[in-house]
Amino acid sequence: MTATVDSPMLVAAPPRRRSPRRRRTLRKAALGVAGIVGFLIVWQLLPPLGIVAPRYFPTATATLAQLGQELRDLEFWRNVGRTLTAWGIGLLIATVLATVLGTVIGLVPFLRRATHTTVEFLRPIPSVALIPLAILMFGLRIESALVIIVYASFWQVFIQVLYGVADVDAVARDTARSFGLSRGSRVVNLVFPTALPYLMTGLRLAAAVALILAVTAEMFIGNPGIGRAIMVAQNAGQWTTVYALVVVTGLLGLLVNLVFRAIERRSLSWHQSVRGEDVL
């Protein structure tokens, strides 16, 4: 009688599968790259085909080559810094004012009713219409640009904060009062968590609007920055430089949007809207 010894069998581990979230991310990235490539191909073909005048619409390769030269110019980076400085200061002022005023007005029903008509009147006014007034007040300085940036960005955050404060659950508000929480404690523990998603949405929208108005103010007011560089290149007939700087403004807008989306996701990681995106 012989004894048999079972030798251990090596079982191959199943191949690791990519998570659905990772597959979605890769698919979105691939579609984004394909869209950019397609856009550049169309851009490259438009001038040679005679659809647009090559003199005023340079090809994509010529524009990107000019962009490479601009990146090696110190004055270009100074202009980028000036534009971002005006953008950052204006966005900060608008966010602080809108958050404070939106919270106070939203918490007091009388103030909300009293200011409703005024808000609806002022909000649709185009901020560029204030450029002559800003120049009369501050001259051709950065303060004039800040007036335009703050005015346009303020409403993006203010309206969202009003909606956020009004969205506080009535049962939760009555429960907090029944437990004797102070007004400050209710604001911190009840109003702020409810309004935070609205605030972050308004901040992301305001960041894009502030960048647009920072460049616009430089173009029309004349304070140094990317906008003024675009106007100088246009007046000199340097159309390739104009389009290269326009591409820069687009890249800045994309970067701002990505940064604020990342901040929004990080600050709202506990919220169901962000958690729902991770689960789907």
LUMTI-926644 format. One record per residue (C-alpha): residue number from 1; residue in three letters; x, y, z. Coordinates in nm, 3 decimals. Layout:
residues N
{NUM; 'Ala'; {X; Y; Z}},
...
end
This chain:
residues 280
{1; 'Met'; {0.000; 0.000; 0.000}},
{2; 'Thr'; {0.154; 0.322; -0.107}},
{3; 'Ala'; {0.074; 0.659; 0.036}},
{4; 'Thr'; {0.021; 0.942; -0.202}},
{5; 'Val'; {0.109; 1.295; -0.120}},
{6; 'Asp'; {-0.101; 1.559; -0.285}},
{7; 'Ser'; {0.126; 1.823; -0.429}},
{8; 'Pro'; {0.004; 2.179; -0.392}},
{9; 'Met'; {-0.149; 2.314; -0.709}},
{10; 'Leu'; {-0.058; 2.659; -0.828}},
{11; 'Val'; {-0.371; 2.851; -0.909}},
{12; 'Ala'; {-0.322; 3.148; -1.134}},
{13; 'Ala'; {-0.464; 3.467; -0.992}},
{14; 'Pro'; {-0.740; 3.618; -1.204}},
{15; 'Pro'; {-0.631; 3.924; -1.400}},
{16; 'Arg'; {-0.702; 4.251; -1.230}},
{17; 'Arg'; {-0.982; 4.439; -1.393}},
{18; 'Arg'; {-0.993; 4.811; -1.411}},
{19; 'Ser'; {-1.253; 4.971; -1.194}},
{20; 'Pro'; {-1.552; 5.133; -1.370}},
{21; 'Arg'; {-1.441; 5.472; -1.245}},
{22; 'Arg'; {-1.094; 5.428; -1.394}},
{23; 'Arg'; {-1.242; 5.314; -1.725}},
{24; 'Arg'; {-1.469; 5.619; -1.733}},
{25; 'Thr'; {-1.173; 5.847; -1.660}},
{26; 'Leu'; {-0.964; 5.693; -1.938}},
{27; 'Arg'; {-1.255; 5.710; -2.181}},
{28; 'Lys'; {-1.318; 6.077; -2.102}},
{29; 'Ala'; {-0.948; 6.155; -2.140}},
{30; 'Ala'; {-0.934; 5.973; -2.474}},
{31; 'Leu'; {-1.240; 6.157; -2.603}},
{32; 'Gly'; {-1.093; 6.488; -2.486}},
{33; 'Val'; {-0.765; 6.424; -2.669}},
{34; 'Ala'; {-0.954; 6.315; -2.982}},
{35; 'Gly'; {-1.159; 6.633; -2.972}},
{36; 'Ile'; {-0.849; 6.852; -2.942}},
{37; 'Val'; {-0.676; 6.669; -3.228}},
{38; 'Gly'; {-0.983; 6.704; -3.448}},
{39; 'Phe'; {-1.010; 7.075; -3.369}},
{40; 'Leu'; {-0.642; 7.132; -3.456}},
{41; 'Ile'; {-0.678; 6.942; -3.785}},
{42; 'Val'; {-0.979; 7.154; -3.888}},
{43; 'Trp'; {-0.795; 7.470; -3.783}},
{44; 'Gln'; {-0.491; 7.367; -3.985}},
{45; 'Leu'; {-0.696; 7.301; -4.299}},
{46; 'Leu'; {-0.914; 7.614; -4.300}},
{47; 'Pro'; {-0.654; 7.867; -4.432}},
{48; 'Pro'; {-0.503; 7.644; -4.708}},
{49; 'Leu'; {-0.850; 7.557; -4.837}},
{50; 'Gly'; {-0.932; 7.926; -4.874}},
{51; 'Ile'; {-1.229; 7.910; -4.638}},
{52; 'Val'; {-1.077; 8.196; -4.437}},
{53; 'Ala'; {-0.814; 8.452; -4.531}},
{54; 'Pro'; {-0.469; 8.313; -4.435}},
{55; 'Arg'; {-0.348; 8.667; -4.363}},
{56; 'Tyr'; {-0.593; 8.712; -4.076}},
{57; 'Phe'; {-0.629; 8.348; -3.972}},
{58; 'Pro'; {-0.291; 8.171; -3.937}},
{59; 'Thr'; {-0.267; 7.794; -3.930}},
{60; 'Ala'; {-0.252; 7.595; -3.607}},
{61; 'Thr'; {0.114; 7.506; -3.657}},
{62; 'Ala'; {0.211; 7.871; -3.708}},
{63; 'Thr'; {0.013; 7.977; -3.402}},
{64; 'Leu'; {0.161; 7.705; -3.181}},
{65; 'Ala'; {0.512; 7.793; -3.306}},
{66; 'Gln'; {0.450; 8.156; -3.209}},
{67; 'Leu'; {0.318; 8.039; -2.873}},
{68; 'Gly'; {0.645; 7.856; -2.818}},
{69; 'Gln'; {0.835; 8.180; -2.880}},
{70; 'Glu'; {0.608; 8.368; -2.639}},
{71; 'Leu'; {0.678; 8.113; -2.367}},
{72; 'Arg'; {1.048; 8.203; -2.386}},
{73; 'Asp'; {0.976; 8.575; -2.343}},
{74; 'Leu'; {0.999; 8.713; -1.988}},
{75; 'Glu'; {0.751; 8.993; -2.066}},
{76; 'Phe'; {0.492; 8.731; -2.159}},
{77; 'Trp'; {0.514; 8.575; -1.814}},
{78; 'Arg'; {0.493; 8.919; -1.655}},
{79; 'Asn'; {0.169; 8.980; -1.843}},
{80; 'Val'; {0.033; 8.644; -1.730}},
{81; 'Gly'; {0.122; 8.735; -1.373}},
{82; 'Arg'; {-0.048; 9.075; -1.402}},
{83; 'Thr'; {-0.366; 8.920; -1.539}},
{84; 'Leu'; {-0.375; 8.652; -1.270}},
{85; 'Thr'; {-0.307; 8.913; -1.001}},
{86; 'Ala'; {-0.606; 9.122; -1.105}},
{87; 'Trp'; {-0.812; 8.803; -1.137}},
{88; 'Gly'; {-0.717; 8.677; -0.792}},
{89; 'Ile'; {-0.771; 9.005; -0.608}},
{90; 'Gly'; {-1.105; 9.069; -0.778}},
{91; 'Leu'; {-1.228; 8.714; -0.715}},
{92; 'Leu'; {-1.127; 8.730; -0.349}},
{93; 'Ile'; {-1.306; 9.062; -0.289}},
{94; 'Ala'; {-1.619; 8.944; -0.472}},
{95; 'Thr'; {-1.629; 8.612; -0.284}},
{96; 'Val'; {-1.595; 8.769; 0.061}},
{97; 'Leu'; {-1.857; 9.037; -0.008}},
{98; 'Ala'; {-2.101; 8.796; -0.170}},
{99; 'Thr'; {-2.066; 8.534; 0.103}},
{100; 'Val'; {-2.119; 8.780; 0.388}},
{101; 'Leu'; {-2.404; 8.974; 0.225}},
{102; 'Gly'; {-2.568; 8.661; 0.086}},
{103; 'Thr'; {-2.566; 8.493; 0.427}},
{104; 'Val'; {-2.700; 8.796; 0.613}},
{105; 'Ile'; {-2.972; 8.873; 0.360}},
{106; 'Gly'; {-3.064; 8.510; 0.322}},
{107; 'Leu'; {-3.107; 8.461; 0.697}},
{108; 'Val'; {-3.337; 8.763; 0.737}},
{109; 'Pro'; {-3.663; 8.726; 0.539}},
{110; 'Phe'; {-3.734; 9.099; 0.560}},
{111; 'Leu'; {-3.399; 9.186; 0.399}},
{112; 'Arg'; {-3.450; 8.926; 0.130}},
{113; 'Arg'; {-3.789; 9.069; 0.036}},
{114; 'Ala'; {-3.660; 9.428; 0.055}},
{115; 'Thr'; {-3.360; 9.364; -0.171}},
{116; 'His'; {-3.525; 9.130; -0.423}},
{117; 'Thr'; {-3.621; 9.404; -0.673}},
{118; 'Thr'; {-3.284; 9.578; -0.642}},
{119; 'Val'; {-3.096; 9.254; -0.701}},
{120; 'Glu'; {-3.306; 9.168; -1.006}},
{121; 'Phe'; {-3.240; 9.517; -1.144}},
{122; 'Leu'; {-2.862; 9.525; -1.088}},
{123; 'Arg'; {-2.777; 9.165; -1.175}},
{124; 'Pro'; {-2.852; 9.181; -1.553}},
{125; 'Ile'; {-2.644; 9.498; -1.607}},
{126; 'Pro'; {-2.342; 9.403; -1.822}},
{127; 'Ser'; {-2.024; 9.465; -1.630}},
{128; 'Val'; {-1.851; 9.607; -1.939}},
{129; 'Ala'; {-2.107; 9.889; -1.933}},
{130; 'Leu'; {-1.936; 10.008; -1.615}},
{131; 'Ile'; {-1.598; 10.056; -1.785}},
{132; 'Pro'; {-1.648; 10.432; -1.853}},
{133; 'Leu'; {-1.758; 10.485; -1.494}},
{134; 'Ala'; {-1.462; 10.286; -1.361}},
{135; 'Ile'; {-1.219; 10.491; -1.572}},
{136; 'Leu'; {-1.372; 10.817; -1.447}},
{137; 'Met'; {-1.336; 10.699; -1.088}},
{138; 'Phe'; {-0.989; 10.540; -1.092}},
{139; 'Gly'; {-0.830; 10.623; -1.426}},
{140; 'Leu'; {-0.628; 10.373; -1.629}},
{141; 'Arg'; {-0.520; 10.170; -1.327}},
{142; 'Ile'; {-0.579; 9.822; -1.191}},
{143; 'Glu'; {-0.851; 9.956; -0.962}},
{144; 'Ser'; {-1.067; 10.021; -1.269}},
{145; 'Ala'; {-1.027; 9.658; -1.375}},
{146; 'Leu'; {-1.111; 9.541; -1.023}},
{147; 'Val'; {-1.443; 9.728; -1.035}},
{148; 'Ile'; {-1.543; 9.529; -1.344}},
{149; 'Ile'; {-1.414; 9.197; -1.211}},
{150; 'Val'; {-1.576; 9.233; -0.869}},
{151; 'Tyr'; {-1.911; 9.342; -1.011}},
{152; 'Ala'; {-1.935; 9.050; -1.252}},
{153; 'Ser'; {-1.809; 8.787; -1.007}},
{154; 'Phe'; {-2.013; 8.909; -0.711}},
{155; 'Trp'; {-2.349; 8.802; -0.854}},
{156; 'Gln'; {-2.230; 8.451; -0.935}},
{157; 'Val'; {-2.151; 8.383; -0.569}},
{158; 'Phe'; {-2.422; 8.600; -0.413}},
{159; 'Ile'; {-2.715; 8.431; -0.587}},
{160; 'Gln'; {-2.582; 8.085; -0.508}},
{161; 'Val'; {-2.535; 8.172; -0.141}},
{162; 'Leu'; {-2.893; 8.303; -0.126}},
{163; 'Tyr'; {-3.020; 7.975; -0.269}},
{164; 'Gly'; {-2.803; 7.776; -0.030}},
{165; 'Val'; {-2.922; 7.960; 0.279}},
{166; 'Ala'; {-3.284; 7.924; 0.167}},
{167; 'Asp'; {-3.234; 7.547; 0.119}},
{168; 'Val'; {-3.183; 7.480; 0.490}},
{169; 'Asp'; {-3.428; 7.210; 0.598}},
{170; 'Ala'; {-3.714; 7.355; 0.803}},
{171; 'Val'; {-3.727; 7.053; 1.036}},
{172; 'Ala'; {-3.354; 7.075; 1.105}},
{173; 'Arg'; {-3.383; 7.450; 1.167}},
{174; 'Asp'; {-3.672; 7.402; 1.413}},
{175; 'Thr'; {-3.485; 7.118; 1.585}},
{176; 'Ala'; {-3.178; 7.338; 1.630}},
{177; 'Arg'; {-3.393; 7.609; 1.785}},
{178; 'Ser'; {-3.565; 7.362; 2.017}},
{179; 'Phe'; {-3.227; 7.247; 2.145}},
{180; 'Gly'; {-3.140; 7.607; 2.226}},
{181; 'Leu'; {-2.850; 7.647; 1.980}},
{182; 'Ser'; {-2.732; 8.002; 1.943}},
{183; 'Arg'; {-2.759; 8.184; 1.608}},
{184; 'Gly'; {-2.384; 8.154; 1.556}},
{185; 'Ser'; {-2.394; 7.781; 1.627}},
{186; 'Arg'; {-2.684; 7.735; 1.382}},
{187; 'Val'; {-2.494; 7.923; 1.113}},
{188; 'Val'; {-2.180; 7.713; 1.161}},
{189; 'Asn'; {-2.340; 7.371; 1.206}},
{190; 'Leu'; {-2.654; 7.399; 0.994}},
{191; 'Val'; {-2.650; 7.688; 0.748}},
{192; 'Phe'; {-2.288; 7.661; 0.636}},
{193; 'Pro'; {-2.292; 7.285; 0.552}},
{194; 'Thr'; {-2.615; 7.332; 0.358}},
{195; 'Ala'; {-2.494; 7.636; 0.166}},
{196; 'Leu'; {-2.140; 7.506; 0.100}},
{197; 'Pro'; {-2.227; 7.313; -0.222}},
{198; 'Tyr'; {-2.399; 7.625; -0.357}},
{199; 'Leu'; {-2.104; 7.840; -0.253}},
{200; 'Met'; {-1.853; 7.614; -0.428}},
{201; 'Thr'; {-2.062; 7.616; -0.747}},
{202; 'Gly'; {-2.083; 7.994; -0.738}},
{203; 'Leu'; {-1.709; 8.021; -0.671}},
{204; 'Arg'; {-1.626; 7.801; -0.968}},
{205; 'Leu'; {-1.850; 8.005; -1.197}},
{206; 'Ala'; {-1.715; 8.332; -1.056}},
{207; 'Ala'; {-1.355; 8.221; -1.116}},
{208; 'Ala'; {-1.423; 8.175; -1.488}},
{209; 'Val'; {-1.616; 8.502; -1.513}},
{210; 'Ala'; {-1.342; 8.691; -1.326}},
{211; 'Leu'; {-1.079; 8.568; -1.571}},
{212; 'Ile'; {-1.289; 8.673; -1.869}},
{213; 'Leu'; {-1.343; 9.020; -1.724}},
{214; 'Ala'; {-0.977; 9.056; -1.625}},
{215; 'Val'; {-0.872; 9.008; -1.988}},
{216; 'Thr'; {-1.160; 9.224; -2.114}},
{217; 'Ala'; {-1.069; 9.508; -1.879}},
{218; 'Glu'; {-0.707; 9.497; -1.995}},
{219; 'Met'; {-0.821; 9.519; -2.356}},
{220; 'Phe'; {-1.050; 9.820; -2.308}},
{221; 'Ile'; {-0.897; 10.001; -2.011}},
{222; 'Gly'; {-0.537; 9.941; -2.109}},
{223; 'Asn'; {-0.386; 9.822; -1.781}},
{224; 'Pro'; {-0.095; 9.578; -1.838}},
{225; 'Gly'; {-0.169; 9.210; -1.894}},
{226; 'Ile'; {-0.262; 8.952; -2.155}},
{227; 'Gly'; {-0.555; 9.158; -2.280}},
{228; 'Arg'; {-0.342; 9.463; -2.347}},
{229; 'Ala'; {-0.081; 9.245; -2.520}},
{230; 'Ile'; {-0.354; 9.115; -2.751}},
{231; 'Met'; {-0.457; 9.470; -2.844}},
{232; 'Val'; {-0.095; 9.578; -2.902}},
{233; 'Ala'; {-0.038; 9.278; -3.131}},
{234; 'Gln'; {-0.362; 9.349; -3.318}},
{235; 'Asn'; {-0.273; 9.713; -3.377}},
{236; 'Ala'; {0.067; 9.603; -3.509}},
{237; 'Gly'; {-0.093; 9.350; -3.746}},
{238; 'Gln'; {0.077; 9.056; -3.571}},
{239; 'Trp'; {-0.213; 8.817; -3.614}},
{240; 'Thr'; {-0.018; 8.505; -3.527}},
{241; 'Thr'; {0.072; 8.660; -3.193}},
{242; 'Val'; {-0.292; 8.756; -3.139}},
{243; 'Tyr'; {-0.410; 8.398; -3.185}},
{244; 'Ala'; {-0.125; 8.264; -2.972}},
{245; 'Leu'; {-0.230; 8.490; -2.685}},
{246; 'Val'; {-0.595; 8.392; -2.734}},
{247; 'Val'; {-0.487; 8.029; -2.695}},
{248; 'Val'; {-0.312; 8.130; -2.372}},
{249; 'Thr'; {-0.634; 8.280; -2.234}},
{250; 'Gly'; {-0.814; 7.957; -2.319}},
{251; 'Leu'; {-0.548; 7.750; -2.143}},
{252; 'Leu'; {-0.571; 7.976; -1.837}},
{253; 'Gly'; {-0.948; 7.931; -1.832}},
{254; 'Leu'; {-0.911; 7.554; -1.857}},
{255; 'Leu'; {-0.656; 7.551; -1.575}},
{256; 'Val'; {-0.878; 7.766; -1.352}},
{257; 'Asn'; {-1.175; 7.538; -1.414}},
{258; 'Leu'; {-0.976; 7.223; -1.337}},
{259; 'Val'; {-0.830; 7.368; -1.017}},
{260; 'Phe'; {-1.166; 7.483; -0.884}},
{261; 'Arg'; {-1.333; 7.155; -0.978}},
{262; 'Ala'; {-1.065; 6.974; -0.779}},
{263; 'Ile'; {-1.119; 7.208; -0.483}},
{264; 'Glu'; {-1.494; 7.156; -0.510}},
{265; 'Arg'; {-1.460; 6.777; -0.509}},
{266; 'Arg'; {-1.218; 6.783; -0.217}},
{267; 'Ser'; {-1.425; 7.019; -0.002}},
{268; 'Leu'; {-1.750; 6.832; -0.082}},
{269; 'Ser'; {-1.616; 6.477; -0.054}},
{270; 'Trp'; {-1.879; 6.416; 0.217}},
{271; 'His'; {-2.168; 6.546; 0.005}},
{272; 'Gln'; {-2.401; 6.308; -0.177}},
{273; 'Ser'; {-2.348; 6.484; -0.512}},
{274; 'Val'; {-1.976; 6.399; -0.512}},
{275; 'Arg'; {-2.021; 6.057; -0.353}},
{276; 'Gly'; {-2.283; 5.978; -0.615}},
{277; 'Glu'; {-2.037; 6.056; -0.894}},
{278; 'Asp'; {-1.785; 5.815; -0.741}},
{279; 'Val'; {-2.041; 5.536; -0.716}},
{280; 'Leu'; {-2.188; 5.569; -1.066}},
end
